[in-house]
């Protein structure tokens, strides 16, 4: 059995995240020691690693919940899991397209800058007037670009 700290270390997840996953039902409630310390078994570690890897691939928590539910019934066809993965792939492809357009716009903006003074700076001009952009690169709702 692993304590919450050891579980986090083994899965590469912070303790508050483990508690949050328990709270929202992605992880089962921990067993407790006589001293009321959370204790976790190998199954929980594997489940936490599954969640972490899914998050690294960009899956939303609701999709992970559904994938975990599917993994709990291993004899069923994997078509439902494929649907979720295809939806994530489509999202990633849309995001890549938007990021490519963003890169092109930034490159164009910099290429047209004469490196003079701020009064004549094309970068400042374009940032102040979206109509000067060549692409629609609105990424509202996409979250931070990290």
PEKA-V166000 format. One record per pair of residues at least 24 apart in sequence whose ideal C-beta (glycine too) atoms are under 7 Angstrom apart, sorted by the first residue. I is the first residue (numbers start at 1). J is the second residue. D is the distance in Angstrom with one decimal. If there is no record, write none. Layout:
I|J|D, I|J|D
This chain:
1|39|4.2, 1|40|6.6, 1|41|6.1, 2|39|6.9, 2|40|4.8, 2|45|6.6, 3|37|6.1, 3|38|6.7, 3|39|6.7, 4|38|4.6, 7|40|4.6, 7|44|6.8, 7|45|6.0, 7|48|6.6, 10|45|5.7, 11|45|6.0, 11|48|4.3, 11|49|5.1, 11|52|5.8, 12|52|6.1, 13|48|5.9, 13|52|5.5, 18|48|6.8, 21|51|6.3, 26|51|5.8, 26|64|6.6, 26|65|6.2, 26|68|6.7, 57|88|6.9, 58|88|6.2, 58|92|6.4, 59|88|5.7, 63|88|6.9, 95|142|6.6, 98|137|6.4, 98|139|5.6, 101|135|4.3, 101|137|4.8, 102|137|4.6, 104|135|6.3, 105|133|5.5, 105|134|6.2, 105|135|5.1, 105|137|5.4, 108|134|5.9
